[in-house]
Amino acid sequence: MVNPGGNSQPPVGTSSMSWKRCAGCGGKIADRFLLYTMDSYWHSRCLKCSCCQAQLGEIGTSCYTKSGMILCRNDYIRLFGNSGACSACGQSIPASELVMRAQGNVYHLKCFTCSTCRNRLVPGDRFHYINGSLFCEHDRPTALINGHLSSLQTNPLLPDQKVC
C-alpha cells in the first residue's frame, strides 16, 4: 500500500499491534472474520475439531474443549457423553482415558460392571442394559429370562448387547 502523503506510518488500523496471530497456524489474521476460543484467536479455517477435522466456524457457533482438545458437539458427546462424566460414579473422564459406552452413556473402564455381581464387563462379554443398569449374562434379572417384564422396566427392553 502506498501512502501518498509520504508518511512512513502505516494507515490507521493496520499497525502491527492490531494484528492477531492464529493459535492454529501461527500466522497473522487479516481475514474479515476471526474466531476466539480458549483465550486465543483463530482463522476460521484453522479452528477444527480434534477428531473429525470439521471447521467449527462452519458447523455452529459453539465448540467444546476438554484436556486441550477442541471438539464439535457430536464428537464431544460421542467421547464423553452429555455431561463428560462417568454414568456410574459421576466423576469426570479424562480425554486420554479409554471408555465403555452403553445406550449413550459413557463409563470409566473400572465402572463398567454388572449391577449384581460387580464383575467388570470387558470386550466380548454379553450384557443387558435395563433401566440404566448393566447386568452380565449370568446375572440378568430372572423376569427377563422367563420373559416377564412386569415391574422391571419403564422403558422398552433393549435386546442383549455385546461389549465391543
Secondary structure as a PSIPRED ss2 file (coil, helix, strand):
# PSIPRED VFORMAT (PSIPRED V4.0)

   1 M C   1.000  0.000  0.000
   2 V C   1.000  0.000  0.000
   3 N C   1.000  0.000  0.000
   4 P C   1.000  0.000  0.000
   5 G C   1.000  0.000  0.000
   6 G C   1.000  0.000  0.000
   7 N C   1.000  0.000  0.000
   8 S C   1.000  0.000  0.000
   9 Q C   1.000  0.000  0.000
  10 P C   1.000  0.000  0.000
  11 P C   1.000  0.000  0.000
  12 V C   1.000  0.000  0.000
  13 G C   1.000  0.000  0.000
  14 T C   1.000  0.000  0.000
  15 S C   1.000  0.000  0.000
  16 S H   0.000  1.000  0.000
  17 M H   0.000  1.000  0.000
  18 S H   0.000  1.000  0.000
  19 W C   1.000  0.000  0.000
  20 K E   0.000  0.000  1.000
  21 R E   0.000  0.000  1.000
  22 C E   0.000  0.000  1.000
  23 A C   1.000  0.000  0.000
  24 G C   1.000  0.000  0.000
  25 C C   1.000  0.000  0.000
  26 G C   1.000  0.000  0.000
  27 G C   1.000  0.000  0.000
  28 K E   0.000  0.000  1.000
  29 I E   0.000  0.000  1.000
  30 A C   1.000  0.000  0.000
  31 D C   1.000  0.000  0.000
  32 R C   1.000  0.000  0.000
  33 F C   1.000  0.000  0.000
  34 L E   0.000  0.000  1.000
  35 L E   0.000  0.000  1.000
  36 Y E   0.000  0.000  1.000
  37 T E   0.000  0.000  1.000
  38 M C   1.000  0.000  0.000
  39 D C   1.000  0.000  0.000
  40 S E   0.000  0.000  1.000
  41 Y E   0.000  0.000  1.000
  42 W E   0.000  0.000  1.000
  43 H E   0.000  0.000  1.000
  44 S C   1.000  0.000  0.000
  45 R C   1.000  0.000  0.000
  46 C C   1.000  0.000  0.000
  47 L C   1.000  0.000  0.000
  48 K E   0.000  0.000  1.000
  49 C C   1.000  0.000  0.000
  50 S C   1.000  0.000  0.000
  51 C C   1.000  0.000  0.000
  52 C C   1.000  0.000  0.000
  53 Q C   1.000  0.000  0.000
  54 A C   1.000  0.000  0.000
  55 Q E   0.000  0.000  1.000
  56 L H   0.000  1.000  0.000
  57 G H   0.000  1.000  0.000
  58 E H   0.000  1.000  0.000
  59 I H   0.000  1.000  0.000
  60 G C   1.000  0.000  0.000
  61 T C   1.000  0.000  0.000
  62 S C   1.000  0.000  0.000
  63 C C   1.000  0.000  0.000
  64 Y E   0.000  0.000  1.000
  65 T E   0.000  0.000  1.000
  66 K E   0.000  0.000  1.000
  67 S C   1.000  0.000  0.000
  68 G C   1.000  0.000  0.000
  69 M E   0.000  0.000  1.000
  70 I E   0.000  0.000  1.000
  71 L E   0.000  0.000  1.000
  72 C C   1.000  0.000  0.000
  73 R H   0.000  1.000  0.000
  74 N H   0.000  1.000  0.000
  75 D H   0.000  1.000  0.000
  76 Y H   0.000  1.000  0.000
  77 I H   0.000  1.000  0.000
  78 R H   0.000  1.000  0.000
  79 L H   0.000  1.000  0.000
  80 F H   0.000  1.000  0.000
  81 G C   1.000  0.000  0.000
  82 N C   1.000  0.000  0.000
  83 S C   1.000  0.000  0.000
  84 G C   1.000  0.000  0.000
  85 A E   0.000  0.000  1.000
  86 C C   1.000  0.000  0.000
  87 S C   1.000  0.000  0.000
  88 A C   1.000  0.000  0.000
  89 C C   1.000  0.000  0.000
  90 G C   1.000  0.000  0.000
  91 Q C   1.000  0.000  0.000
  92 S E   0.000  0.000  1.000
  93 I C   1.000  0.000  0.000
  94 P C   1.000  0.000  0.000
  95 A C   1.000  0.000  0.000
  96 S C   1.000  0.000  0.000
  97 E C   1.000  0.000  0.000
  98 L C   1.000  0.000  0.000
  99 V E   0.000  0.000  1.000
 100 M E   0.000  0.000  1.000
 101 R E   0.000  0.000  1.000
 102 A E   0.000  0.000  1.000
 103 Q C   1.000  0.000  0.000
 104 G C   1.000  0.000  0.000
 105 N E   0.000  0.000  1.000
 106 V E   0.000  0.000  1.000
 107 Y E   0.000  0.000  1.000
 108 H E   0.000  0.000  1.000
 109 L H   0.000  1.000  0.000
 110 K H   0.000  1.000  0.000
 111 C H   0.000  1.000  0.000
 112 F C   1.000  0.000  0.000
 113 T E   0.000  0.000  1.000
 114 C C   1.000  0.000  0.000
 115 S C   1.000  0.000  0.000
 116 T C   1.000  0.000  0.000
 117 C C   1.000  0.000  0.000
 118 R C   1.000  0.000  0.000
 119 N C   1.000  0.000  0.000
 120 R E   0.000  0.000  1.000
 121 L C   1.000  0.000  0.000
 122 V C   1.000  0.000  0.000
 123 P C   1.000  0.000  0.000
 124 G C   1.000  0.000  0.000
 125 D C   1.000  0.000  0.000
 126 R E   0.000  0.000  1.000
 127 F E   0.000  0.000  1.000
 128 H E   0.000  0.000  1.000
 129 Y E   0.000  0.000  1.000
 130 I E   0.000  0.000  1.000
 131 N C   1.000  0.000  0.000
 132 G C   1.000  0.000  0.000
 133 S E   0.000  0.000  1.000
 134 L E   0.000  0.000  1.000
 135 F E   0.000  0.000  1.000
 136 C E   0.000  0.000  1.000
 137 E C   1.000  0.000  0.000
 138 H C   1.000  0.000  0.000
 139 D C   1.000  0.000  0.000
 140 R C   1.000  0.000  0.000
 141 P C   1.000  0.000  0.000
 142 T H   0.000  1.000  0.000
 143 A H   0.000  1.000  0.000
 144 L H   0.000  1.000  0.000
 145 I H   0.000  1.000  0.000
 146 N C   1.000  0.000  0.000
 147 G C   1.000  0.000  0.000
 148 H C   1.000  0.000  0.000
 149 L C   1.000  0.000  0.000
 150 S H   0.000  1.000  0.000
 151 S H   0.000  1.000  0.000
 152 L H   0.000  1.000  0.000
 153 Q C   1.000  0.000  0.000
 154 T C   1.000  0.000  0.000
 155 N C   1.000  0.000  0.000
 156 P C   1.000  0.000  0.000
 157 L C   1.000  0.000  0.000
 158 L C   1.000  0.000  0.000
 159 P C   1.000  0.000  0.000
 160 D C   1.000  0.000  0.000
 161 Q E   0.000  0.000  1.000
 162 K E   0.000  0.000  1.000
 163 V C   1.000  0.000  0.000
 164 C C   1.000  0.000  0.000
